[in-house]
């Protein structure tokens, strides 16, 4: 039995609620021409994405991939920023942040296919899903892989449907739940888990998966490891990975990018209507032994901030 076998049991998905469809406010007539899909490859750092040499995913940007920087180092705050309209940034020098925000927000006219958004109506909520519903006439949907974004969290606001997927690593299952209408445009946020630890594709045997708990799992099980207000020492707790294991894990993340590029994104690109703008990025990166770090979250390092970014129409 290897260390991966000791570490992993498939996590229960007991926080799942069914796809919720909200009656919501009365929608205005659509003011946008494009469906809009924003996809976060959870934990996918820029150089891992490039090492996979993807051919299909970057087609939306003419084969090009930008290196951008996340606003946060873990999933929940990064998605909060994203849903506020703040996509990963270019870290411009000698520029006031306010000027960068102005230019970046103006790009939403192209993403949504609008002739001129009333940006003042984003205030005071600073929440793009409700703006899309109430001002541009979108239907809004989220499909998430990580339990920290489940439908009972604060991220679930302004969505007509919101679903934590049955498996944390099956983007292909998300495609089966997506629908588009000629009547009004749709917004989809897809949080993709294949690229997140333990970096596995749906066809891999669960007994071979590694697992270390994230924030959701720590909260869920912490009481079992506390006595008299102090952590109980667990002599059987897994030791920090050596570099050979960390190198193996990075190769596993690269392999998930190859899988998504070959098996999933072509199907997505084939199914979306012509008037669909797609943004593909990551919420943050991942450390694989650099400077003694592994993972993401309470880590400040360039590689946890560097993410791939590409966007455009597939046709």
Rosetta blueprint (number, residue, H / E / L):
1 X L
2 X L
3 X H
4 X H
5 X H
6 X H
7 X H
8 X L
9 X L
10 X L
11 X L
12 X L
13 X L
14 X L
15 X L
16 X L
17 X L
18 X L
19 X L
20 X L
21 X L
22 X L
23 X L
24 X L
25 X L
26 X L
27 X L
28 X L
29 X L
30 X L
31 X L
32 X L
33 X L
34 X L
35 X E
36 X E
37 X E
38 X E
39 X E
40 X E
41 X E
42 X L
43 X L
44 X L
45 X E
46 X H
47 X H
48 X H
49 X H
50 X H
51 X H
52 X L
53 X L
54 X L
55 X L
56 X L
57 X H
58 X H
59 X H
60 X H
61 X H
62 X L
63 X L
64 X L
65 X L
66 X E
67 X E
68 X E
69 X E
70 X L
71 X L
72 X L
73 X L
74 X L
75 X H
76 X H
77 X H
78 X H
79 X H
80 X H
81 X H
82 X H
83 X H
84 X L
85 X L
86 X L
87 X L
88 X L
89 X E
90 X L
91 X L
92 X L
93 X L
94 X L
95 X L
96 X L
97 X H
98 X H
99 X H
100 X H
101 X H
102 X H
103 X H
104 X H
105 X H
106 X H
107 X L
108 X H
109 X H
110 X H
111 X H
112 X H
113 X L
114 X L
115 X L
116 X L
117 X L
118 X L
119 X H
120 X H
121 X H
122 X H
123 X L
124 X L
125 X L
126 X L
127 X L
128 X H
129 X H
130 X H
131 X H
132 X H
133 X H
134 X H
135 X L
136 X L
137 X L
138 X L
139 X E
140 X E
141 X E
142 X E
143 X E
144 X E
145 X L
146 X L
147 X H
148 X H
149 X H
150 X L
151 X L
152 X L
153 X L
154 X L
155 X L
156 X L
157 X L
158 X L
159 X L
160 X L
161 X E
162 X E
163 X E
164 X E
165 X L
166 X L
167 X L
168 X L
169 X L
170 X L
171 X H
172 X H
173 X H
174 X H
175 X H
176 X L
177 X L
178 X L
179 X L
180 X L
181 X L
182 X L
183 X L
184 X L
185 X L
186 X E
187 X E
188 X E
189 X E
190 X E
191 X E
192 X E
193 X L
194 X L
195 X L
196 X L
197 X L
198 X L
199 X L
200 X L
201 X L
202 X L
203 X L
204 X L
205 X L
206 X H
207 X H
208 X H
209 X L
210 X L
211 X L
212 X L
213 X L
214 X L
215 X H
216 X H
217 X H
218 X H
219 X H
220 X H
221 X H
222 X H
223 X H
224 X H
225 X H
226 X E
227 X E
228 X L
229 X L
230 X E
231 X E
232 X L
233 X L
234 X L
235 X L
236 X L
237 X L
238 X L
239 X L
240 X L
241 X L
242 X L
243 X H
244 X H
245 X H
246 X H
247 X H
248 X H
249 X H
250 X H
251 X H
252 X H
253 X H
254 X H
255 X H
256 X H
257 X H
258 X H
259 X H
260 X H
261 X H
262 X H
263 X H
264 X H
265 X H
266 X H
267 X H
268 X H
269 X H
270 X H
271 X H
272 X L
273 X L
274 X L
275 X L
276 X E
277 X E
278 X E
279 X E
280 X E
281 X E
282 X L
283 X L
284 X L
285 X L
286 X L
287 X E
288 X E
289 X L
290 X H
291 X H
292 X H
293 X L
294 X E
295 X E
296 X L
297 X L
298 X L
299 X L
300 X L
301 X L
302 X H
303 X H
304 X H
305 X H
306 X E
307 X E
308 X E
309 X E
310 X E
311 X E
312 X E
313 X E
314 X L
315 X L
